[in-house]
Structures are given as C-alpha cells and as structure tokens.
Amino acid sequence: MFAPVYLDHNATTPLHPEVLEAMLPYLREQYGNASSRHEYGRAARRAVDEARQQVAAATGAHATEVVFTSGGSESNNLFLKGAAASLRPGLLAVSAVEHPCIARPAEQLARQGWEVATLAVDGEGRVEQGAYAELLARRPALVSVMLANNETGVLQDVAALAQAARPTGAWFHSDAVQVLGKLELDFRALNGAGVHALSVSSHKIGGPKGAAALVLDKRVELQPLIAGGGQERNLRSGTENVPAIVGFGAACALAARNVKEYRRRLADLRQQLEAGLHHQGARIFGAGAERLPNTSYFAFPGVDGETLVGYLDRAGFAVASGAACSSANPEPSRVLMAMGVAPELARGAVRVSLGATSTAAQIEEFLGVLKGTLERLTSLTAMAS
Amino acid sequence: MKLPIYLDYSATTPVDPRVAEKMIPFLVEKFGNPASRSHSYGWEAEAAVEEAREQVAALVNADPKEIVWTSGATESNNLAIKGAANFYAGKGKHIITVKTEHKAVLDTVREMERQGFSATYLDVQENGLIDLEVLKAAIRPDTVLVSVMFVNNEIGVVQPIAEIGEICREKGIIFHVDAAQATGKVDIDLDKLKVDLMSFSAHKTYGPKGIGALYIRRKPRVRLEAQMHGGGHERGFRSGTLATHQIVGMGEAFRLAKEEMVEENKRIAALRDKLLKGLSDMEAVYVNGDLEHRVAHNLNMSFAYVEGESLLMAIKDVAVSSGSACTSASLEPSYVLRALGREDELAHSSIRFSIGRFTTEEEVDFVVKLLHSKVGKLRELSPLWDMFKEGIDLNTVQWAAH
C-alpha cells in the first residue's frame, strides 16, 4: 500500500517498535487491574511502577512526582483547574500562544471569578519581558507558559520566567508536551528555578495515545478533576490504563537514551529543510528565536496554506496547516496572530514537524515536490488573474 | 489449567484476542491523529473512530451522535454527574443516588455536596435492590439528577432501570446510569429506556483499559458542562487527542458483545450455577444480593466464621476479590455489603467470584474443591466455629472487654 511520507510529528508520532513489544503482553496475558491484590493485579502494579520510574527518569523528576493521566489535555486541565480549585480566585496568567487545552480552561476559570491575564509575545513568539514584569507586579496566583509551542516550535525561557515569578508565590506550570524526547528535560533544575509542574504526553514521543503525565511538585495542592477509586494518590481516579502507561514508560526510556543524538539529527534535517525553504522564498515563523529542533512553520506569500497542504497530501507528503486540534478552523492561527503576523501571510502557514522516521532523502524529495507545486499554484494564480 | 484461576472479571477482563488484533494496526501503521484534517493518516484514524462509535451505539440501541468518548467509566461518571448538575443547577441543587454505587459516583456526588448541592443516598433492601417507593419519597421539587447503577460491581444485582427512568422522566429529572458492569451482560435498549446519560467502560467487556464512553441523549436533548477543555474534540464535550487504537478496541469489543452475549450468558449462567451449587453444600454460607435480579457472571458469598483476609490468602490459586478492586487496598468491610445489612463479620468473610468469557468448567470444579478444603481448615482453627457447632447463639454471648 502507498504510505505518504509522514511529516506531522507534532500532531502525533508513529509508535516505536520497541514500545509495541513492551505493550503487547499487557494487551494479552497480563491483563490485571493494577488495584487488584491478586497476582494479576500485582503484576500490573509492578508494570505501572516501573513506567513511573521511566517517566521520572526522562523528565528529571522523582517517581513520586509523576501523576498519570489520559493525555496532555487532561494534564493541563488538571493543573489549571485543580490548582485553581484549591486557591481563592485571583489572577491567572497564560501566554498568548498556549495550546487550547490551557487557553480554554483559563477562559472557564474566568467564568468562575478568576482574572485571566494573557501574556503578550514578541514577533518571534517569546513572552514579552516588559509585559511579564508588569504582570508580576500584580502578584498572580497561577502562571502557565509552555516550554515549546506546538505550531512554531519556539521555546520560552521558562526557567527565567519562573525564577522571576518566585517572589510572587505563584504556582508556575509549563506545558512541555512538545519538548519531551526532543530536548533534555530536567524537572529538578526547572523546579529549582521555580517551575512547579510540567505536562508531558506519550504519543508525541513514539508512545501510544491514551497516556500522559503531570509532573508535579508535591507542595502544590490540587483538587482532582476525576473523583472515584482514589488512584494516583487521589489526584486522578480511574482504572490505570496499564498497556498505554507501560508504552509511555518504554517510550520515555528510549527518549532518555537517545535524546542527545536525536536532537542533533533533527537539527541537521531541519537545517536541510529550511535551507531549501528559504531558497524557494518561504517566510519562516519564529526563526529568530530558539526553537525545537524538529519544527518548521512557514508560509509563501500569496499561497494559501490549506491549498498547499492539500496538494502536498496528494503528492504523498503529510504535513499540517496548523495545530491538529483546530485544523478544521478556517481562522488564521491564533499563535501567528499573537506574533503580529499579517493575516494574509498567516493563512499561508504550513507546519512540517520531523521525527524519528524522517530522513534526508525524504526532505530532498519533499523540497522537490514543493517546488513543483508552488510553480503550479503560481501559474494557476497567474492564469486566474 | 493455568494458576491462579482468574475469577475477577468484574475488576477487569482480558482483552479478547480478536479485539487485540483489531487494535494493533492502529498502534503501528495507522497511527494518525484523528483530529489531523490535512492528510490521509488523520482521515483513516477518524474513520476508524466513527466506525467504533457506531459499534458502541449499536450495542445499546443509541444514535452514534449520542456517544462521547472518555478515558473510562470513572471519567464518564464524573462528566455526567458534574456536567449535568452544574448545567441544570439553576433548576435545583438536589441529587439522589444509592449507597451501593461505585466510588466514582459516590465520590463525585460528595464533591457536588462540597460545592453547595445537597444529596440523598438511598438505602437498598436486603437483596441489594432499591425500593421504588423509597426513591419516589426522596424526590424533592429541587431534585435535578438521579444516578443509579445498572449492575452492581460487587454483588451483580440489576436495578430496575426502566421503572426508575419512568419516574424520573415524569418529574423532569435527569437520569444517569453507570452501566460499566452491564454491557454484554444485560440487554440495554436506550430507545426504550428513559435514561438521559449512561456511562460505559471497555475493559469490563473484553476491550482495552483507558477507554470508555458517555451516552448523552439527544431527544429530548440533555446538556452538559464539559469537564475537559481544549481543542474542542467530541463536539466540545471532551477535549483531548482520541486514542484511536483504544477506541477501535472498544468498538470491536462491543460488536462482539452484541453478537455473542445471548449464547455467552447461557454458558456463564451454567458455570455460575455450578459454582453456587458446589459452594452451597457447605454449612453457614450465604449469597449476598438477590439471585434472580442478577447478572449471570457474579456470585458473592459470605463464609461465616472464616476471616476474609485469611481466606483470600488460603485460596491464592484463585484470583478473586473481597470487594471492588478500587477499594481492595483497604481492610474495611465492603460498604456495599454493609448497606445490605450484613453485619461486619459476614461482610468481612465475603468473596466476589466473577465469571467470564474464558472461564472453564474445570476451573469451577477446582475452585469448589479448593473452597471446601480451605474453608474447612480455617474453621477448624476458629473458636467461634466450635461454639457455633455446639449450638451457642453467638449473638447472645457477652464478650469481655479488653
């Protein structure tokens, strides 16, 4: 069967074969409920405990700081709503480029008496220092700024932001879903700087969908989003998703082992990609900032992103025109709007995100197809006008 | 015969091998994010999600548009109760549920109490079933939500859902049913039942862990406040990337349940009856919960004059539980059995046997024999058993205080 070249690793990643091997026994003979006390249950519990160690090791956390959830969205919801529920309503600050699973819960909290401040970003997508300093003077109770943006890949200097927020006593959270596996992640160091929680997810790092974690400083008091059997130290009830948790653990073990080499490899591939894009006249968003090594978000002036992505799909390349969750949304990217990109140019946005299966040959081929497609689109436009 | 024998199907079931085979391609080559709209990886995943939604809806005779994916029945219960209570809070702030519900319902209702709702926890009769008159009497003008489980997880009794539905609909009260233990075991026809919200789990019906669903009625339309916000997946009811392989697994598991439940339940009923008959030979054993209004899969028995923990240790070749898995870490006697009026000793000496698709007759024979031998041995060591055999009524004994 014809399989398109997959260049959308920020949306989700193919499962690593070793992860599948780790999971299979738990989809077959090791089916116990981790809360059961008999041998089937104890075997499941041991597997969950081991995965917790693996997630902790890959994130630089202690195993007791890892709370398993069903996904990155849940981790983000759990932190924001859970922390808010244990505090008196006050000031909550989130950056203007957060994923909807931070932005929407923040709106929800606004309806419950919280004042929500949106932190402006500069033209490269980084939180503006001046605006941030002003915010801190107003003593926020909660701050959430993502480590890396899912669309642009732009990194925030979260350690510095958290450090600056320390005197306010705010709980500081960071969505690290796009960082895990691509860059080294060290919760201990970030925690030392004043970061209290990180969200990480399995399916962005070659693990299965359905598992994620909130890495949480135990001093933070959270109310659970999901009540019931009291699993995950009462922070997240529900029967543990043992196969997915085991897969997440295995993916974390691989990530921890490979991240240094992987990061270099991705950076080389992206350099090859962006040299070609640049040559063809692309405007690359956030290129002036530190970015994830795998992400390239760009537009060609006068070329509609949706259209280009459609052509590329038919030519055998799976890329994204925006974040997967809001791909159906015809509005230009919120992230690019926050960066002050003109709406006409933002409508041209295409995201290529590289991953473990990406190769130099694929990128060469992609650049060739892109060139042909752009020429075709330009001549069509010329004909139309 | 593989030891320990698994008789804890109410805690979780093995994934049916046919289900696992369906799931694996969606872990490997069909790995797309169903929310990706710009390439075939996404479309393929989305199509699989929608097919599974039809399969789940078909088992319970619902419209696929009425099915919302969640991470499991616990999340479904939380979404249903918090979502409906909050949405309809303007109409009233009283919730009715039952003392024998699963923790996922009880703890959620307790949380609503902390948020200013009031709640009534209905008693059950000695057989574990609720008395409809007691329910009617508990309804107040400000009652907005009733939550009653279909099948109890510890004693397997089937509550009169159709009748409760009539009562609630007549009064305009939202009716939620936790059906985690019901799918594949009892017929569920949501076209007939006047149920507004129903929670489902995959891993109690030979599907994978980590996936469940909530049925949300469209006619008459029931509205909910979402509990998980973000990308707006599941028509805004529940944001978060859909775990395609798990959803495909749940769909296939429910498809198999629909196809095979009639035959399977006959076979399981025969095994349960064999187990019951085999254990009833012993003196001073009691079945907990109604035997008639009960799923075929469950047998919950108390073995008087035997300490439950010691019994569990003695029969470790059989994987069973003394309560639900979620509360099994605590040594408290089961709150479900206490709600039936069982005194602590009997509640303490109870065992839940839950039988399923892969249970064999040979295994049941083994368990009967093992129980006879181990219960006999433990009783030999029990002074209470000696007194009982001497005809002393233990309830009249004045125990010395220590």
Interface residues (C-beta under 8 A of the other chain):
Chain A: A3 P4 Y6 D8 A11 T12 T13 P14 L15 L20 M23 L27 R28 E29 Y31 G32 N33 S35 S36 R37 H38 E39 Y40 G41 S70 G71 G72 S73 E74 N76 N77 H99 P100 C101 R104 P105 E107 Q108 H203 P208 K209 G210 A211 L225 I226 A227 G228 G229 G230 Q231 S237 G238 T239 E240 N241 V242 P243 A244 E306 V309 G310 D313 A318 V319 A320 S321 A323 A324 C325 S326 S327 A328
Chain B: P4 Y6 D8 A11 T12 T13 P14 V15 P17 A20 M23 I24 L27 V28 E29 F31 G32 N33 A35 S36 R37 S38 H39 S40 Y41 G42 S71 G72 A73 T74 E75 N77 N78 H102 K103 A104 D107 T108 R110 E111 S201 H203 P208 K209 G210 I211 Q227 M228 H229 G230 G231 G232 H233 S239 G240 T241 L242 A243 T244 H245 Q246 L312 K316 A319 V320 S321 S324 A325 C326 T327 S328 A329
